[in-house]
């Protein structure tokens, strides 16, 4: 393996780690602050965001030429390697 490939692999793992830590902080912060109400609100908020993203993608597919091809090329748009 050449150095460039190793660098890109390390960079990808680093960025994935940053995303995972960010998600854990996002999920744990209401509990750390002893606020179960904000945790409940956060749990209800995540499905709303997912629905909005699906709706936005359908609007883009209908109104933006070439978006379907883009969707086929780019699999992960929100969370790398997950969604």
C-alpha positions in Angstrom: 0.0 0.0 0.0 1.2 3.5 -0.7 1.3 6.3 1.8 -1.6 8.1 0.1 -3.9 5.1 0.6 -2.9 4.8 4.2 -3.5 8.5 4.8 -6.9 8.4 3.3 -7.8 5.3 5.3 -6.6 7.0 8.5 -8.5 10.2 7.7 -11.7 8.2 7.0 -11.4 6.4 10.4 -10.7 9.7 12.2 -13.8 11.4 10.6 -15.9 8.4 11.4 -14.7 8.6 15.1 -15.6 12.3 15.2 -19.1 11.5 13.9 -19.6 8.7 16.4 -18.5 10.8 19.3 -20.7 13.7 18.1 -23.7 11.3 17.9 -23.0 9.9 21.4 -22.7 13.4 22.8 -25.9 14.4 21.1 -27.8 11.4 22.5 -26.2 11.6 26.0 -26.3 15.3 26.7 -29.9 15.4 28.0 -29.2 12.5 30.3 -25.9 14.0 31.5 -27.7 17.3 32.3 -30.4 15.2 34.2 -33.1 16.4 31.8 -35.4 13.5 30.8 -37.8 15.9 29.2 -35.2 17.1 26.7 -34.1 13.5 26.1 -37.8 12.7 25.2 -38.0 15.7 22.9 -34.7 14.7 21.2 -36.1 11.2 20.6 -39.2 12.6 19.0 -37.2 15.1 17.0 -35.1 12.4 15.2 -38.0 10.8 13.3 -39.2 14.3 12.2 -35.8 15.0 10.7 -35.7 11.7 8.9 -39.2 12.4 7.5 -38.1 15.8 6.4 -35.0 14.4 4.6 -37.1 11.8 2.7 -39.6 14.5 1.7 -36.8 16.8 0.6 -35.2 14.1 -1.5 -38.5 13.3 -3.2 -38.9 17.0 -4.1 -35.3 17.1 -5.4 -35.9 14.0 -7.5 -38.9 15.5 -9.2 -37.6 19.0 -9.7 -33.8 18.7 -10.1 -32.5 17.0 -13.2 -29.8 14.5 -12.5 -30.6 14.1 -8.8 -31.5 10.4 -9.2 -28.1 9.7 -10.7 -26.5 11.6 -7.8 -28.4 9.5 -5.3 -27.1 6.4 -7.0 -23.5 7.7 -6.8 -23.6 9.1 -3.3 -25.1 6.6 -0.8 -24.4 8.3 2.5 -25.5 12.0 2.7 -26.2 12.5 6.4 -24.0 10.2 8.5 -20.9 8.6 6.8 -21.2 4.8 6.3 -24.6 4.8 8.1 -27.2 7.0 6.3 
